[in-house]
Amino acid sequence: MKFTKIIALILAIMMVALPLASCAKKFNGTDLEYITDKGKLVIGMTDYKPMNYKDDKGNWIGFDTEFAQLVGEKLGVEVEFVEIDWDSKWEFLEAKDIDCVWNGMTLTDEAKNNASCTDTYVINAQVLVTKAENAEKYADKESLKDVEIAVEVGSAGKGVCAEAELKFKEWPTQADALMAVESGKAEACVIDITMANAMTGEGKAYDTLTTTFSLSEEEYAIACRKDSDLTAKINELMAEFIEDGTLGKLAEKYEVSLVADKK
């Protein structure tokens, strides 16, 4: 009898605890109010130079890192950077584990369907990277018909390879795709030109690798939760930073091309 009562008590406690846990992330105000109320803007990202990466002291730096910090200052909140599984970014966003995906994210139909996306701000392209000695060998799509290309899981690089009906193998990050080429595990990889420019060539981390040609041109945007008023606020601040030259100086510092400069 005592055992039965103990079980009943445990079940009763669980019934109370579960609703409390499920309400932990509920908030009756707008998304922007939710962020300012908790005093923190949580950014979901991956280690991706020059957008978000660590300096010699282990601190996050990069174009998107500093851009997000500028927005945080304007909102009066702390900015926290959380490394995520890129393939699960929409789940992290919806569960409020992060408040936005801010990491050189290509604006795609998938992004538009899963999130509220800001105006585009950086020009990007998907490019083929291979060892310098193979540059002439892999100079166009036709030359890649029998090559297995390394791409980041769930990336725009994967998308363009699939669209071009090229063989590919997914790796956890773009950095892993680069390492696969450098180590000989892959003949080539398709990654963002922003990262290729920052990481390959003479004097760079992967000095034996080079970019050969572009498979597509695209633009970056920031993803917030669906129907989030944070999207409009970031757009407002972005326009302000473009107007006063702040974003231009940041683009020059990290060698990226702004969409605003193309217009």
N, C-alpha and C positions, 0 to 999 in steps of 0.2 A: 504493500500500500504506500509506504514512504517513497519507494522508488518511483511509483506512478505519479505521486505528487511532485517529486523533483523534476521529472520529465515535463510535466504540465507547466511548472514554473519556468523552466528553461524556454519552452515554446512561447510562453506569454511574453518573456523578456525579448525574445527574437522578433515577435510580432510588433513590439513597440520600437525596437532598434532599427528594423529595416526601413520603415517609413521615414525615420529621422535621417538615416543615411541617404535615402533617395532624394530627400529635400535639401541636402547639404549644398547642392549646386544650383538650387532654384533661386530666382531673384525676380521680384515683381516689376522692377524698373526696366529701363531700356538697357541695351548692351553697353552703351557708353557709361551710363550711370553705374552699372554693375562693376565695370573696370575701375572707375574713379572711387567707388565706394570701398573696394578692396585695396585700393592704392597701388595696384600693380597691373602692368600690361605684360602678359606672357606670350613670348614669341616662339613659335615652332619653327625649327630650322635644322639644317645639316651643316657639317663642316665643309664649306664650299668657298674657296678663294676665287675672286676677291670680294664676295658678297658677305659671307660670315665665316671667319676663321680666327684662330688664336695666335697671339703674338708670343714672343719668347718667354714671357712671364705667365702665360696661360690665360690671358685676358682676351675676351672676344673683341675682335675688331672687324673692319670691312665696311663696304659701302652700305649694305642693308643694316648692319649693326649700328652704325653711326646715324643713319637715317631714322631708324626706330627710336634711338635714344633722343634725338631731336624732338620727335613726336611726343615721347614720354615726358620730356621737360615741359612742353606746351600744355600737356594734359595734367601736369603736376603729379605724375605717378612714377613709381620705380619700374624699370624695364628688366624683365628676367628672360634669359635665353635658354630654351630647352631643346636638346637634340632629340629628334623624333625619327621613327621609321617612316621614310618618305612615302611608302606605299600605303600607310595607314593615316595620312595627314588629315583626311576628312573626318575620320572617326575621332581623332584627338580634338579636332576643332568643335565638332558637335557635342562631345562629352564635356566641353569646357576645361579640358586639361591644358589647352592653349587658347589664346584669344585671337590669334591670327597666324597665318602661314606667311612668313616674310623672309624669303631665302632664294631670290632669283627664280621665282616661279613663273613659268611660261603661261600666258593667258590662253587657255584652251577651252573647248566646249565642255570638257569634263570639269574644269575649274568653275566655269559659269554655272553648271548644273548643281554643283555641290557646295557652293559658297557665294557670298556677296563680294565681288571683286572690285578693286579700286581702278582708277584710270591707269593706263600703262605709263611706265616712266623710264625704262631702260631698254635699249635695242639689243637683241641677242640673235644668235644664229646657231644651228646645230652643225658642227664641223667634224670632219674625219681627222683623227690623229693617229699617226703611225711612227715607226722608227724612221729617222732621217734617211737611212740607207734604202728604205722602201718607198720613199715619197713619189718617185716616178712610176713605180709599180702600181700604186693605189691612188690614181689621180682623178678618177671619176666613178660613177655608180656602176658602170659596166664592168669595171675591173674588180668589183667586190662580189660578183655573183657566186663564187665558191668559197667565200671567206666568212668565218663566224666572227661577228663584230661584238665587242664588249660594250654594254650599255648599262646605265643605272636603272634599277628596278623602278617601274612606274614613271619613267622620265619622258621628256619630249624626244630625247634621242631614240628611245625605244619606239616611240610613235612614228618617227620619220623612217626608221628602218623597216617597220612593219608595213607602212604605206608603200615603200619602195620595193617590198617583197624581198628584203635582204635577210640573210641568216643572222641571228644574234643570240647572245647569251647574257642574261641579266646578272649584274653584280650589285652589292648593297649600296654603293655610292659611286659618284663619278671618279673620286680619288682611287677607288678600288679598280675601276675600269682602266684608268691610266696605269696603275701598277701592273695590271694584267698584261698590258702591251709592253711595258718596260721589262717585265720578267720573261716574256716570250710565251705566256699562257694565251695570249690573243695577238693576232696580226695587227689589229687596228681597233679603235674605239670611236664612238660618236658621243661627243659631249658639247656643252655650251662653249661658245667662242670666248666668253668672258673668262671662264676657267682655263681654257686652252692658252689664251694670251698670258694669263698670270702664272701658269705652271710649266709651260713647255718652251723649249728653245734655249739658246746660249745664255748662261748665267742664271737659269731658272732651276726649279727642283727636278724637272725631268728634261735635262739638257740634250738627251739623245733622241727625243721625240719632236715631231713637227706637225703642223697643220697642213693638210693638202688642199681640200676644197670644202665648200659649204653645201649642205644638203637642204637647208631651209633658213629663212629669216623669220624672226618672231619678236615679241615684246614681253617684258616682265610686268606683272601686277602683284598686288598684295591681296590675299584672301582673308576675309572676315566671315563670321557666321552669317547664314542666310538672314536677310532682312535686318542686318545689324546697322545701327546708326553710326557705328565706328567708321564704316566705309566712307561716308560723306565727310566725316571729320578729317580723316587722313587725306582725302582729296583736297579739302580746303587748305590744310597745312602744306600739302605738297605744292599747291599753286603758289602759296606764300613763299615757300623756300625757293621755288624756281624764279619768282619775280625778284626776290632780293639777292639772288646769286648764290645762296647757301648751297643749294643742290649742285650747281655747276662746279663750285670749288671742290665739293666732295667727289664728283664724277672725275674731275681732273686728278685728284689725289689717288683714286683707285683705278684710273684708266678705263672707265666705262663710258658708253655713249648714251646720252639722254634722248628720249623720244622728243622732248621739247626742242632740242637743237635741230631736229630734222624738219620741223614744221616751218 
